Amino acid sequence: MAARLYDLSSSWTFPNTRQQVWDVIADPSMAWPDWWPGCTLAKPLERSSQTATSNNELLLATTATLNFKASLGYTLSVSYHPTMVDDPKEIIFDAGGDLEGEGRVILSDKANKVTQMDIEWRVRPTSRWMSFLSPVAAPAFTYAHAALMRRGEEGLRDYLARQNGNK
């Protein structure tokens, strides 16, 4: 039996320009642990090409494996490998590790230099324990994902405010 597919989405908003948000989330150094509480780098970044010169080329050549501590006490190790970059609008990426599938981040401009970031996930758990518990624990896993995403949004908002001298 195949593991349950999770279709997860989040929308984050920031009082920053789309370029300011993009510069942080699409940084080839994948420094998400600098702003996302509960996120740590699981292992050094992997680069498939050392000849990439632009940030977009570097991003497409990078695989980052990050650990995320869920509010329910477990930690997921997830790798991210961008497969499409449309600077500064959209990133599509493959996910591997404890969650396998794909994701998409879309940035759009709103009124008064507000940026909306829509995040979509279509993933299946690969760990035996999550796959086994999914039929009964799916609501708890979905709740834990939402809580993790709220921490990410708050962390990025605070980080952007510090970067822009607003705090």
Phi, psi and omega in degrees: 000131179287147178295152180299138175272129177255122171258107186238139178219151178217150172233125179244147175232147183221142176277051183222162176289160178300320180296320179298318178292314180303316183301333179272312186284335183253019177292124181300345177282352178048051184275037180304325178300341178293335184232345185260107178301135180085004180250131176225155176285123183281328179200167180301151177301145174254135178237124181279343180221129176266001182259000179298139183245323180271162177301321179296317178296318177298317180299315180293337180268000188254139168238124178249135175246118185240146173260136177237123178272116180278155181295342179273002173103348180266162177239134176251137174254117186231132175262145180236126175228107178299136178245344178209132179230123175239089187290130353256052187243317192209144172228132172246137183217154172270144177244143177218181182092229182288342174231129183239132179158222182216160179219167182210136176237128180236127175255136177221149180278138173241180181298153174058044177058033175265138179246134173256134178242114177259129183240126179238137177233136168230097187224157173239141174289143178255342180286141183301316184295320179290319179297318180295318184276346184308319181302328180253335186258003182307317178298322179292319178296320179295319176298314181298322178296314180299318179295318178298318180292322177299319177297321177296316179298313180297318179296318180291320178300314179296318181298314179298321178297317178294319180297327185258010176069022182269001184227000000 
